[in-house]
Amino acid sequence: MTSDVPALPNANVPGQRGLWLAHHLTRGLTLDTSPHGLTATVSVPLGPPDAP
């Protein structure tokens, strides 16, 4: 089961921004949930950005 990245928490709520930041600062973020927990896979390019 793959879940969506959560919305940015309310500014009055401390923490809980790690997955939101990973989603917005990387090429891809996949979240897979299972009875054993959550697996987050982050994709980051190793070379220069693609030309437009």
N, C-alpha and C positions, 0 to 999 in steps of 0.2 A: 504494500500500500504506500503510495507517495502522497505526502501532504503539501499544502501550499505554504509559502513563506508567510509568517504572520505579519500583520500590519505593525507599523511603528507604535510602540506602547505610548500611552499618555505621558506627557512631560513630567507629571507628578509621580510617576511610577519609577523607582530606581531599578537599574539593570534591565535585563531582558532585551538587549539590543544587538547581541552578538550575531544571531542568525540574520537579522535585518541588515546589518552592516555587511556580512559575508555575501548576501544576495546582491546588494547594490555595488559592491566594490570588486566583484569578480566576474568572470565570463559566465559562470553557471553555478548553481547550487541545487542539489537534489537531496531531498529529505525522504528517507525510507523509515517507516515505523514498523515494528514487529512486537510480539509479546515480550521480547528480550530488551527492547529499548529503541533508541533513535540512532540512525546512521546518517551523518551529513557528509556528502561528497561535494567538494569544491573544485571547480575548474579554473585554472589561471594560465594564460598564454605565457610562454617562456621567451618569445621573441618580441620584436617591435609590433605595435598595433597594425592591423590591416589598413591599407590605404582606402579612403572612401571611394 
